[in-house]
Amino acid sequence: MSRIAEAFKNGKAFIPFITCGDPDLETTKAAVKAMVENGADLIELGIPFSDPTAEGPVIQGANVRALSGGVTTDKVFAMVRELREELSVPMVFMTYANVVYSYGVKSGSDSGAEAFIRTCSEIGIDGLVLPDVPFEEREEFLPVCRKYGVDLISFIAPTSENRIAMIAKEAEGFIYIVSSLGVTGERSEFNTDLASIVKLIRENSDTPCAIGFGISTPEQAAKMSAISDGAIIGSAIIRLLERYGKDAPEKIGEYVKSITTAIREL
C-alpha cells in the first residue's frame, strides 16, 4: 500500500496545505510538525511561484512573501529532507509546470520534469499536484512520475462534466475535487452538486477523493468529508501564518485539531 493510500485507510482524511517559506522555512517545518501531531493525514506543500493562477489573494500573498524571503525549490527540497528524518506522513507538492521545468533547466538536465520528479522521489515526496496542467496534457509528466514512483494527482472540477468518468478511471494517489468555480479562498457556501460528482467518481474508480477550495470551518470540513473521503484546507491556515508569523505553528496545531476532531466523528 502506498503512503497516500495509507492516509485514507482509517476513515476520513484531513489534508492541510501550506506554502513553504511563509514567513520562513523554519516556521513551515514547525507548522508541518504541529499539523501532524494534531491528526493531519497527508500534507500538501506549496512550492512558491510568481504566478500561482489557481490561488486566491490569501495564498498569492503567501507566495509573494516566501519568494521575497529568498525561498527556492532547492531550499524546499532541503526542508523536506529534514522533515523526513522525523515524519513518515504522506507529503505531496503542489506547484506549477513552470517550476518543474525550470528546475531541470537550472540543473542542466535534458528533461525539466525528470530532474524535479527524481528529486521528489529521493526526498520522500509521494505525489505531485499541478493545477495548471490539464488532464489531456498530463502525459508530459506521467511517464516520469511513474518511473520514480510519484503519484500525479488529478483534479476534477464542476466544469469537468463528461470527463469525470475518464479522469477518475486514470487517477492515482487521490483525486482532488475542486468544490466550486474560481480560485482558492474561504467560502460561506457551496452551490455545486458535489455528491453527484463523488458518486460518478466512485462508479469509475477506487481511488480516494478529497474536496478542496473554500473550506475553512470544522462544520464545512465535516460536511465535505461526509460525502467524500476527506477535506483539503489551505487559505484558513495561511491566514494564521499571515496573522501570527513565526508564532503561528501552535495556532495552526489547534486549528488542525478542531478540523480532525470534526471529521473523525463521521
Backbone as CSV, one residue per row, in Angstrom:
resi,resn,N_x,N_y,N_z,CA_x,CA_y,CA_z,C_x,C_y,C_z
1,MET,0.841,-1.193,0.000,0.000,0.000,0.000,0.882,1.251,0.000
2,SER,0.552,2.205,-0.889,1.331,3.436,-0.951,1.070,4.276,0.289
3,ARG,1.971,5.216,0.550,1.776,6.087,1.709,0.504,6.911,1.559
4,ILE,0.194,7.343,0.321,-1.030,8.125,0.124,-2.259,7.275,0.449
5,ALA,-2.277,6.024,0.004,-3.400,5.132,0.330,-3.537,4.953,1.835
6,GLU,-2.402,4.904,2.528,-2.416,4.763,3.990,-3.163,5.921,4.648
7,ALA,-3.067,7.109,4.046,-3.698,8.289,4.634,-5.214,8.160,4.705
8,PHE,-5.778,7.336,3.831,-7.232,7.210,3.759,-7.756,5.911,4.376
9,LYS,-6.877,5.082,4.904,-7.319,3.742,5.316,-8.099,3.735,6.625
10,ASN,-7.944,4.769,7.445,-8.605,4.783,8.752,-9.784,5.739,8.809
11,GLY,-10.501,5.863,7.710,-11.641,6.772,7.693,-11.340,8.032,6.907
12,LYS,-12.003,9.106,7.266,-11.868,10.361,6.530,-10.492,10.981,6.758
13,ALA,-9.922,11.537,5.689,-8.576,12.106,5.772,-8.636,13.628,5.765
14,PHE,-7.770,14.232,6.566,-7.621,15.683,6.507,-6.284,16.026,5.868
15,ILE,-6.348,16.896,4.845,-5.167,17.288,4.080,-4.996,18.803,4.194
16,PRO,-4.113,19.267,5.072,-3.840,20.702,5.138,-2.799,21.107,4.096
17,PHE,-2.944,22.337,3.598,-1.997,22.907,2.642,-1.234,24.037,3.306
18,ILE,0.052,24.130,2.986,0.861,25.242,3.491,1.851,25.677,2.409
19,THR,2.029,26.974,2.257,3.019,27.498,1.317,4.388,27.482,1.994
20,CYS,5.331,26.799,1.407,6.659,26.664,2.017,7.399,28.005,2.030
21,GLY,7.913,28.361,3.200,8.721,29.566,3.300,7.985,30.810,3.709
22,ASP,6.723,30.691,4.091,5.953,31.839,4.561,5.703,31.686,6.056
23,PRO,6.333,32.486,6.913,7.267,33.577,6.603,8.705,33.111,6.370
24,ASP,9.031,31.867,6.807,10.351,31.292,6.546,10.225,29.771,6.653
25,LEU,11.267,29.059,6.225,11.181,27.600,6.156,11.193,26.941,7.534
26,GLU,11.823,27.570,8.515,11.794,27.013,9.873,10.373,27.022,10.424
27,THR,9.637,28.085,10.132,8.243,28.153,10.568,7.410,27.110,9.826
28,THR,7.685,26.937,8.537,6.976,25.902,7.776,7.203,24.529,8.401
29,LYS,8.445,24.222,8.726,8.762,22.926,9.356,7.993,22.751,10.661
30,ALA,8.008,23.786,11.493,7.318,23.716,12.784,5.814,23.544,12.586
31,ALA,5.263,24.220,11.580,3.831,24.116,11.308,3.457,22.717,10.824
32,VAL,4.282,22.148,9.952,4.026,20.790,9.468,4.025,19.808,10.627
33,LYS,4.997,19.921,11.504,5.061,19.032,12.668,3.824,19.196,13.547
34,ALA,3.402,20.444,13.750,2.213,20.703,14.568,0.965,20.110,13.929
35,MET,0.879,20.188,12.599,-0.273,19.633,11.897,-0.321,18.111,12.041
36,VAL,0.832,17.478,11.904,0.894,16.020,12.030,0.561,15.590,13.460
37,GLU,1.095,16.310,14.426,0.818,15.993,15.838,-0.661,16.099,16.172
38,ASN,-1.378,16.905,15.409,-2.797,17.119,15.678,-3.717,16.403,14.697
39,GLY,-3.154,15.402,14.017,-4.006,14.487,13.265,-4.049,14.626,11.767
40,ALA,-3.278,15.543,11.174,-3.270,15.649,9.710,-2.803,14.329,9.105
41,ASP,-3.489,13.898,8.047,-3.212,12.581,7.453,-2.280,12.652,6.253
42,LEU,-2.251,13.795,5.588,-1.428,13.981,4.389,-1.137,15.477,4.306
43,ILE,0.096,15.836,4.026,0.486,17.255,3.968,0.691,17.674,2.519
44,GLU,0.044,18.780,2.147,0.233,19.350,0.807,1.132,20.577,0.948
45,LEU,2.318,20.490,0.360,3.321,21.542,0.460,3.352,22.362,-0.826
46,GLY,3.093,23.642,-0.711,3.136,24.506,-1.880,4.536,25.035,-2.120
47,ILE,5.073,24.807,-3.318,6.350,25.417,-3.695,6.037,26.785,-4.293
48,PRO,6.582,27.861,-3.727,6.221,29.204,-4.180,6.501,29.420,-5.666
49,PHE,5.588,30.185,-6.294,5.705,30.505,-7.717,5.202,31.924,-7.906
50,SER,5.786,32.630,-8.848,5.470,34.051,-9.044,4.084,34.284,-9.643
51,ASP,3.483,33.262,-10.260,2.176,33.442,-10.900,1.271,32.251,-10.585
52,PRO,0.858,32.112,-9.321,0.058,30.948,-8.909,-1.410,31.103,-9.318
53,THR,-1.721,30.727,-10.553,-3.008,31.065,-11.169,-4.218,30.423,-10.502
54,ALA,-4.032,29.326,-9.772,-5.180,28.675,-9.129,-5.519,29.289,-7.786
55,GLU,-4.668,30.198,-7.318,-4.812,30.677,-5.949,-5.533,32.012,-5.848
56,GLY,-6.255,32.166,-4.746,-6.877,33.437,-4.423,-5.886,34.355,-3.738
57,PRO,-6.337,35.524,-3.290,-5.434,36.538,-2.730,-4.640,36.071,-1.516
58,VAL,-5.238,35.231,-0.671,-4.549,34.817,0.563,-3.299,34.007,0.234
59,ILE,-3.446,32.985,-0.601,-2.287,32.136,-0.924,-1.349,32.848,-1.899
60,GLN,-1.879,33.713,-2.752,-0.990,34.532,-3.586,-0.056,35.349,-2.704
61,GLY,-0.608,35.936,-1.644,0.200,36.724,-0.724,1.292,35.897,-0.075
62,ALA,0.960,34.643,0.270,1.951,33.754,0.869,3.081,33.458,-0.109
63,ASN,2.740,33.294,-1.391,3.767,33.062,-2.413,4.697,34.262,-2.532
64,VAL,4.133,35.443,-2.517,4.940,36.665,-2.615,5.884,36.780,-1.416
65,ARG,5.353,36.536,-0.211,6.181,36.649,0.989,7.310,35.623,0.978
66,ALA,6.991,34.390,0.561,8.017,33.341,0.540,9.117,33.664,-0.469
67,LEU,8.718,34.089,-1.663,9.717,34.418,-2.691,10.550,35.629,-2.281
68,SER,9.903,36.599,-1.647,10.634,37.784,-1.177,11.660,37.418,-0.117
69,GLY,11.380,36.342,0.616,12.300,35.882,1.648,13.419,35.005,1.123
70,GLY,13.439,34.807,-0.183,14.538,34.058,-0.790,14.343,32.555,-0.886
71,VAL,13.107,32.100,-0.776,12.860,30.656,-0.868,13.043,30.181,-2.306
72,THR,13.734,29.065,-2.460,13.933,28.436,-3.771,13.464,26.989,-3.702
73,THR,13.326,26.372,-4.857,12.928,24.962,-4.895,13.943,24.095,-4.175
74,ASP,15.223,24.357,-4.351,16.251,23.566,-3.665,16.148,23.698,-2.149
75,LYS,15.839,24.893,-1.673,15.688,25.082,-0.228,14.463,24.324,0.296
76,VAL,13.409,24.272,-0.502,12.225,23.489,-0.115,12.577,22.005,-0.068
77,PHE,13.319,21.539,-1.073,13.757,20.137,-1.076,14.555,19.820,0.195
78,ALA,15.453,20.719,0.562,16.277,20.505,1.755,15.406,20.444,3.011
79,MET,14.381,21.287,3.081,13.475,21.267,4.221,12.742,19.932,4.320
80,VAL,12.296,19.408,3.174,11.586,18.120,3.179,12.516,16.998,3.642
81,ARG,13.775,17.041,3.214,14.737,16.037,3.686,14.813,16.043,5.219
82,GLU,14.842,17.241,5.789,14.898,17.359,7.247,13.614,16.833,7.891
83,LEU,12.458,17.158,7.317,11.190,16.673,7.857,11.106,15.148,7.799
84,ARG,11.650,14.575,6.731,11.582,13.122,6.558,12.429,12.370,7.596
85,GLU,13.341,13.068,8.249,14.110,12.430,9.321,13.221,12.144,10.531
86,GLU,12.086,12.876,10.628,11.195,12.730,11.776,9.800,12.227,11.424
87,LEU,9.337,12.506,10.215,7.938,12.243,9.871,7.797,11.209,8.758
88,SER,6.810,10.332,8.899,6.518,9.347,7.852,5.195,9.655,7.146
89,VAL,4.526,10.737,7.568,3.238,11.112,6.979,3.394,11.326,5.466
90,PRO,2.386,10.957,4.668,2.462,11.230,3.228,2.565,12.734,2.969
91,MET,3.382,13.099,1.987,3.520,14.506,1.602,3.485,14.622,0.090
92,VAL,2.772,15.639,-0.391,2.738,15.914,-1.826,3.117,17.372,-2.052
93,PHE,3.689,17.643,-3.213,3.968,19.020,-3.608,2.812,19.549,-4.446
94,MET,2.428,20.790,-4.212,1.523,21.496,-5.105,2.310,22.655,-5.696
95,THR,2.463,22.654,-7.014,3.186,23.746,-7.663,2.734,23.835,-9.112
96,TYR,3.498,24.501,-9.928,3.094,24.773,-11.308,4.126,24.225,-12.291
97,ALA,3.663,23.950,-13.507,4.506,23.305,-14.508,5.816,24.052,-14.720
98,ASN,5.756,25.366,-14.678,6.955,26.172,-14.909,8.027,25.889,-13.862
99,VAL,7.599,25.679,-12.611,8.553,25.379,-11.532,9.258,24.047,-11.810
100,VAL,8.484,23.077,-12.279,9.043,21.754,-12.571,10.045,21.847,-13.719
101,TYR,9.650,22.488,-14.811,10.532,22.592,-15.981,11.784,23.415,-15.693
102,SER,11.602,24.541,-15.020,12.752,25.425,-14.795,13.776,24.770,-13.874
103,TYR,13.338,23.883,-12.996,14.286,23.188,-12.125,15.240,22.329,-12.956
104,GLY,14.698,21.678,-13.963,15.536,20.851,-14.826,16.523,21.669,-15.625
105,VAL,16.057,22.830,-16.115,16.929,23.718,-16.884,18.100,24.185,-16.016
106,LYS,17.790,24.594,-14.777,18.826,25.083,-13.880,19.816,23.992,-13.497
107,SER,19.328,22.748,-13.436,20.205,21.651,-13.020,20.986,21.055,-14.186
108,GLY,20.709,21.562,-15.401,21.416,21.059,-16.571,20.885,19.731,-17.081
109,SER,19.677,19.362,-16.630,19.092,18.092,-17.047,18.518,18.209,-18.453
110,ASP,18.507,17.069,-19.176,17.886,17.057,-20.502,16.379,17.226,-20.383
111,SER,15.808,16.725,-19.312,14.366,16.803,-19.114,14.069,17.613,-17.868
112,GLY,13.328,18.719,-18.045,12.969,19.533,-16.899,12.206,18.741,-15.867
113,ALA,11.251,17.939,-16.337,10.423,17.176,-15.414,11.238,16.118,-14.681
114,GLU,12.174,15.495,-15.380,12.895,14.361,-14.784,13.709,14.765,-13.554
115,ALA,14.441,15.855,-13.642,15.276,16.277,-12.514,14.424,16.579,-11.294
116,PHE,13.308,17.262,-11.504,12.432,17.629,-10.397,11.793,16.387,-9.780
117,ILE,11.224,15.536,-10.611,10.476,14.377,-10.101,11.416,13.343,-9.494
118,ARG,12.588,13.183,-10.060,13.579,12.276,-9.462,13.943,12.746,-8.053
119,THR,14.124,14.050,-7.902,14.453,14.589,-6.577,13.284,14.392,-5.612
120,CYS,12.049,14.573,-6.094,10.868,14.299,-5.253,10.926,12.892,-4.684
121,SER,11.238,11.939,-5.543,11.317,10.538,-5.121,12.421,10.340,-4.090
122,GLU,13.554,10.966,-4.334,14.714,10.796,-3.444,14.449,11.342,-2.040
123,ILE,13.682,12.416,-1.936,13.467,13.045,-0.634,12.205,12.564,0.066
124,GLY,11.435,11.683,-0.595,10.260,11.120,0.064,8.957,11.847,-0.188
125,ILE,8.857,12.538,-1.320,7.582,13.148,-1.715,6.763,12.085,-2.445
126,ASP,5.494,11.956,-2.057,4.656,10.857,-2.554,3.817,11.215,-3.773
127,GLY,3.567,12.504,-3.981,2.710,12.883,-5.099,2.966,14.305,-5.540
128,LEU,2.391,14.640,-6.692,2.593,15.957,-7.304,1.247,16.476,-7.787
129,VAL,0.908,17.703,-7.365,-0.331,18.360,-7.769,0.048,19.554,-8.638
130,LEU,-0.396,19.535,-9.903,-0.060,20.609,-10.854,-1.359,21.199,-11.408
131,PRO,-1.908,22.226,-10.759,-3.225,22.730,-11.155,-3.286,23.366,-12.535
132,ASP,-2.142,23.736,-13.105,-2.179,24.358,-14.435,-1.935,23.361,-15.560
133,VAL,-1.899,22.068,-15.225,-1.711,21.040,-16.262,-3.039,20.306,-16.471
134,PRO,-3.730,20.542,-17.602,-4.993,19.838,-17.868,-4.767,18.332,-17.970
135,PHE,-5.822,17.583,-17.717,-5.733,16.123,-17.780,-5.163,15.662,-19.117
136,GLU,-5.584,16.324,-20.190,-5.150,15.913,-21.530,-3.660,16.148,-21.763
137,GLU,-3.019,16.950,-20.915,-1.595,17.238,-21.100,-0.718,16.566,-20.050
138,ARG,-1.320,15.693,-19.244,-0.557,15.076,-18.153,0.509,14.103,-18.651
139,GLU,0.410,13.666,-19.920,1.405,12.729,-20.461,2.804,13.325,-20.497
140,GLU,2.881,14.666,-20.415,4.205,15.303,-20.347,4.911,14.941,-19.044
141,PHE,4.139,14.595,-18.030,4.698,14.323,-16.697,4.493,12.882,-16.238
142,LEU,3.422,12.247,-16.685,3.024,10.952,-16.137,4.085,9.859,-16.269
143,PRO,4.710,9.672,-17.440,5.715,8.605,-17.531,6.878,8.792,-16.552
144,VAL,7.297,10.046,-16.359,8.404,10.312,-15.436,7.954,10.065,-13.994
145,CYS,6.735,10.498,-13.680,6.201,10.255,-12.328,6.163,8.758,-12.033
146,ARG,5.699,7.982,-12.983,5.605,6.531,-12.767,6.986,5.901,-12.667
147,LYS,7.924,6.422,-13.436,9.298,5.912,-13.378,9.867,6.020,-11.974
148,TYR,9.529,7.117,-11.286,10.107,7.377,-9.968,9.133,7.125,-8.812
149,GLY,7.953,6.585,-9.120,7.023,6.235,-8.057,6.373,7.421,-7.370
150,VAL,6.146,8.496,-8.117,5.486,9.697,-7.573,4.108,9.799,-8.229
151,ASP,3.046,9.793,-7.418,1.692,9.863,-7.975,1.411,11.252,-8.534
152,LEU,0.854,11.292,-9.752,0.424,12.553,-10.345,-1.063,12.712,-10.035
153,ILE,-1.374,13.648,-9.151,-2.734,13.801,-8.635,-3.623,14.495,-9.666
154,SER,-4.809,13.939,-9.893,-5.751,14.507,-10.862,-6.764,15.419,-10.185
155,PHE,-7.141,16.479,-10.908,-8.203,17.377,-10.467,-9.507,17.004,-11.166
156,ILE,-10.600,17.093,-10.420,-11.930,17.043,-11.026,-12.684,18.262,-10.519
157,ALA,-13.191,19.062,-11.457,-13.882,20.305,-11.119,-15.334,20.235,-11.580
158,PRO,-16.176,21.164,-11.108,-17.565,21.184,-11.569,-17.679,21.275,-13.081
159,THR,-16.676,21.864,-13.729,-16.703,22.001,-15.190,-16.198,20.748,-15.917
160,SER,-15.743,19.738,-15.172,-15.215,18.529,-15.824,-16.314,17.750,-16.547
161,GLU,-17.511,17.769,-16.020,-18.714,17.198,-16.625,-18.482,15.823,-17.245
162,ASN,-18.549,15.708,-18.581,-18.460,14.389,-19.208,-17.056,13.797,-19.183
163,ARG,-16.098,14.501,-18.594,-14.730,13.984,-18.478,-14.491,13.335,-17.117
164,ILE,-15.451,13.466,-16.190,-15.243,12.985,-14.829,-14.923,11.504,-14.800
165,ALA,-15.715,10.697,-15.505,-15.501,9.248,-15.500,-14.121,8.902,-16.057
166,MET,-13.742,9.553,-17.145,-12.445,9.288,-17.768,-11.296,9.640,-16.827
167,ILE,-11.380,10.811,-16.196,-10.322,11.232,-15.273,-10.251,10.275,-14.088
168,ALA,-11.405,9.900,-13.554,-11.449,9.005,-12.392,-10.802,7.659,-12.694
169,LYS,-11.076,7.121,-13.869,-10.523,5.802,-14.238,-8.999,5.814,-14.289
170,GLU,-8.432,6.961,-14.661,-6.982,7.065,-14.828,-6.273,7.586,-13.575
171,ALA,-7.033,7.952,-12.547,-6.467,8.641,-11.384,-5.584,7.737,-10.540
172,GLU,-4.628,8.364,-9.841,-3.762,7.641,-8.913,-3.496,8.515,-7.702
173,GLY,-3.126,7.878,-6.598,-2.903,8.618,-5.359,-4.231,8.964,-4.717
174,PHE,-4.682,10.193,-4.965,-6.041,10.579,-4.596,-6.548,11.564,-5.635
175,ILE,-7.853,11.738,-5.682,-8.467,12.684,-6.614,-8.799,13.967,-5.862
176,TYR,-8.363,15.084,-6.401,-8.593,16.396,-5.798,-9.858,16.963,-6.441
177,ILE,-10.948,17.004,-5.682,-12.199,17.574,-6.190,-12.234,19.058,-5.858
178,VAL,-12.367,19.876,-6.884,-12.470,21.324,-6.693,-13.931,21.647,-6.381
179,SER,-14.171,22.251,-5.215,-15.536,22.413,-4.714,-16.400,23.346,-5.556
180,SER,-15.779,24.328,-6.179,-16.560,25.341,-6.877,-15.691,26.050,-7.901
181,LEU,-16.314,26.832,-8.746,-15.575,27.562,-9.766,-14.737,28.664,-9.131
182,GLY,-13.651,29.022,-9.811,-12.819,30.119,-9.319,-11.546,29.621,-8.664
183,VAL,-10.960,30.478,-7.838,-9.665,30.199,-7.230,-9.846,29.775,-5.773
184,THR,-8.731,29.420,-5.126,-8.779,29.052,-3.716,-9.204,30.241,-2.865
185,GLY,-9.696,29.942,-1.669,-10.145,31.001,-0.768,-11.357,30.544,0.014
186,GLU,-11.545,31.122,1.183,-12.641,30.694,2.053,-13.994,31.108,1.475
187,ARG,-14.982,30.219,1.621,-16.334,30.494,1.134,-17.344,30.214,2.239
188,SER,-18.475,30.912,2.161,-19.513,30.698,3.175,-20.481,29.609,2.756
189,GLU,-20.591,29.364,1.449,-21.490,28.309,0.988,-20.980,27.697,-0.299
190,PHE,-21.491,26.502,-0.599,-21.065,25.756,-1.785,-22.311,25.385,-2.590
191,ASN,-22.344,25.796,-3.847,-23.535,25.581,-4.663,-23.408,24.407,-5.620
192,THR,-22.244,23.784,-5.667,-22.020,22.675,-6.596,-22.633,21.387,-6.035
193,ASP,-23.175,20.558,-6.922,-23.695,19.247,-6.515,-22.517,18.276,-6.398
194,LEU,-21.788,18.399,-5.309,-20.574,17.605,-5.131,-20.889,16.129,-4.916
195,ALA,-22.025,15.824,-4.308,-22.389,14.424,-4.064,-22.511,13.659,-5.383
196,SER,-23.056,14.299,-6.402,-23.194,13.640,-7.710,-21.831,13.404,-8.350
197,ILE,-20.912,14.364,-8.166,-19.558,14.201,-8.702,-18.870,13.022,-8.016
198,VAL,-18.986,12.951,-6.682,-18.367,11.847,-5.935,-18.970,10.512,-6.360
199,LYS,-20.284,10.475,-6.540,-20.958,9.237,-6.958,-20.398,8.744,-8.295
200,LEU,-20.236,9.658,-9.236,-19.710,9.289,-10.555,-18.259,8.820,-10.447
201,ILE,-17.477,9.468,-9.600,-16.091,9.037,-9.395,-16.068,7.608,-8.857
202,ARG,-16.899,7.343,-7.855,-16.880,6.024,-7.206,-17.396,4.922,-8.117
203,GLU,-18.186,5.286,-9.100,-18.646,4.296,-10.081,-17.532,3.903,-11.041
204,ASN,-16.487,4.723,-11.100,-15.428,4.510,-12.088,-14.035,4.295,-11.500
205,SER,-13.891,4.443,-10.175,-12.555,4.356,-9.588,-12.624,4.001,-8.111
206,ASP,-11.607,3.286,-7.647,-11.445,3.018,-6.214,-10.501,4.028,-5.568
207,THR,-9.963,4.945,-6.360,-9.041,5.942,-5.831,-9.785,6.895,-4.904
208,PRO,-9.285,7.146,-3.690,-9.988,8.052,-2.777,-10.052,9.471,-3.317
209,CYS,-11.085,10.193,-2.926,-11.248,11.574,-3.389,-11.463,12.498,-2.199
210,ALA,-10.852,13.670,-2.261,-10.976,14.669,-1.202,-11.373,15.997,-1.829
211,ILE,-12.141,16.778,-1.083,-12.669,18.045,-1.596,-11.876,19.216,-1.033
212,GLY,-11.492,20.136,-1.915,-10.765,21.324,-1.517,-11.306,22.572,-2.188
213,PHE,-10.727,23.718,-1.886,-11.122,25.053,-2.364,-12.303,25.552,-1.537
214,GLY,-12.038,26.507,-0.667,-13.113,27.208,0.008,-13.474,26.734,1.395
215,ILE,-12.979,25.571,1.811,-13.335,25.035,3.125,-12.510,25.744,4.195
216,SER,-13.162,26.131,5.293,-12.401,26.812,6.349,-12.837,26.433,7.756
217,THR,-14.075,25.984,7.944,-14.566,25.699,9.297,-14.661,24.196,9.539
218,PRO,-14.653,23.772,10.816,-14.847,22.347,11.115,-16.165,21.821,10.549
219,GLU,-17.204,22.659,10.582,-18.512,22.237,10.068,-18.453,21.987,8.563
220,GLN,-17.783,22.881,7.838,-17.646,22.686,6.387,-16.809,21.448,6.082
221,ALA,-15.734,21.265,6.837,-14.869,20.102,6.620,-15.634,18.810,6.855
222,ALA,-16.446,18.780,7.903,-17.247,17.589,8.194,-18.268,17.336,7.096
223,LYS,-18.894,18.402,6.620,-19.891,18.265,5.556,-19.268,17.709,4.280
224,MET,-18.095,18.225,3.915,-17.429,17.762,2.701,-16.883,16.335,2.873
225,SER,-16.392,16.036,4.061,-15.866,14.690,4.308,-16.984,13.659,4.341
226,ALA,-18.180,14.085,4.713,-19.312,13.154,4.770,-19.681,12.617,3.396
227,ILE,-19.444,13.425,2.356,-19.807,12.968,1.016,-18.604,12.480,0.210
228,SER,-17.401,12.644,0.764,-16.191,12.205,0.051,-15.292,11.443,1.027
229,ASP,-14.014,11.354,0.694,-13.073,10.634,1.561,-12.223,11.572,2.411
230,GLY,-12.455,12.887,2.300,-11.665,13.803,3.106,-11.782,15.239,2.645
231,ALA,-11.120,16.128,3.388,-11.177,17.563,3.109,-9.777,18.139,3.012
232,ILE,-9.636,19.161,2.143,-8.365,19.862,1.939,-8.584,21.325,2.312
233,ILE,-7.718,21.865,3.166,-7.840,23.269,3.579,-6.487,23.962,3.453
234,GLY,-6.511,25.149,2.829,-5.279,25.914,2.671,-5.374,27.342,3.170
235,SER,-6.308,28.118,2.620,-6.340,29.557,2.896,-6.503,29.869,4.378
236,ALA,-7.325,29.095,5.082,-7.535,29.359,6.513,-6.231,29.176,7.293
237,ILE,-5.400,28.228,6.872,-4.107,28.001,7.523,-3.139,29.138,7.185
238,ILE,-3.160,29.563,5.926,-2.288,30.672,5.513,-2.657,31.957,6.252
239,ARG,-3.939,32.149,6.522,-4.364,33.329,7.282,-3.729,33.344,8.676
240,LEU,-3.628,32.180,9.288,-2.992,32.101,10.608,-1.513,32.469,10.516
241,LEU,-0.857,32.026,9.458,0.553,32.380,9.245,0.705,33.877,9.017
242,GLU,-0.222,34.434,8.240,-0.175,35.873,7.949,-0.370,36.676,9.233
243,ARG,-1.228,36.175,10.111,-1.556,36.910,11.338,-0.505,36.742,12.431
244,TYR,-0.022,35.507,12.592,0.845,35.216,13.743,2.318,35.019,13.381
245,GLY,2.630,34.916,12.084,4.023,34.786,11.670,4.714,33.588,12.301
246,LYS,5.873,33.825,12.902,6.666,32.734,13.474,5.991,32.080,14.677
247,ASP,4.977,32.729,15.224,4.230,32.144,16.345,3.023,31.331,15.875
248,ALA,2.859,31.197,14.563,1.671,30.548,14.017,1.586,29.038,14.250
249,PRO,2.703,28.282,14.285,2.567,26.823,14.372,1.654,26.326,15.496
250,GLU,1.732,26.926,16.675,0.865,26.487,17.777,-0.608,26.723,17.426
251,LYS,-0.916,27.887,16.840,-2.289,28.208,16.439,-2.760,27.254,15.336
252,ILE,-1.848,26.928,14.412,-2.191,26.010,13.328,-2.487,24.627,13.895
253,GLY,-1.693,24.201,14.870,-1.951,22.914,15.507,-3.331,22.860,16.134
254,GLU,-3.717,23.922,16.836,-5.043,23.981,17.452,-6.140,23.954,16.396
255,TYR,-5.925,24.684,15.313,-6.920,24.720,14.231,-7.071,23.337,13.590
256,VAL,-5.941,22.695,13.300,-5.980,21.363,12.687,-6.705,20.380,13.604
257,LYS,-6.464,20.493,14.893,-7.146,19.625,15.854,-8.659,19.791,15.770
258,SER,-9.118,21.030,15.610,-10.566,21.271,15.501,-11.147,20.621,14.247
259,ILE,-10.368,20.615,13.166,-10.838,20.008,11.917,-10.826,18.486,12.029
260,THR,-9.726,17.925,12.490,-9.640,16.455,12.554,-10.655,15.893,13.543
261,THR,-10.919,16.607,14.619,-11.937,16.159,15.587,-13.305,16.119,14.913
262,ALA,-13.598,17.136,14.101,-14.900,17.203,13.423,-15.087,16.079,12.416
263,ILE,-14.045,15.767,11.655,-14.241,14.740,10.610,-14.089,13.328,11.159
264,ARG,-13.418,13.167,12.302,-13.292,11.830,12.880,-14.607,11.356,13.488
265,GLU,-15.513,12.298,13.741,-16.800,11.938,14.329,-17.774,11.371,13.309
266,LEU,-17.412,11.416,12.040,-18.318,10.945,10.971,-18.402,9.421,10.974
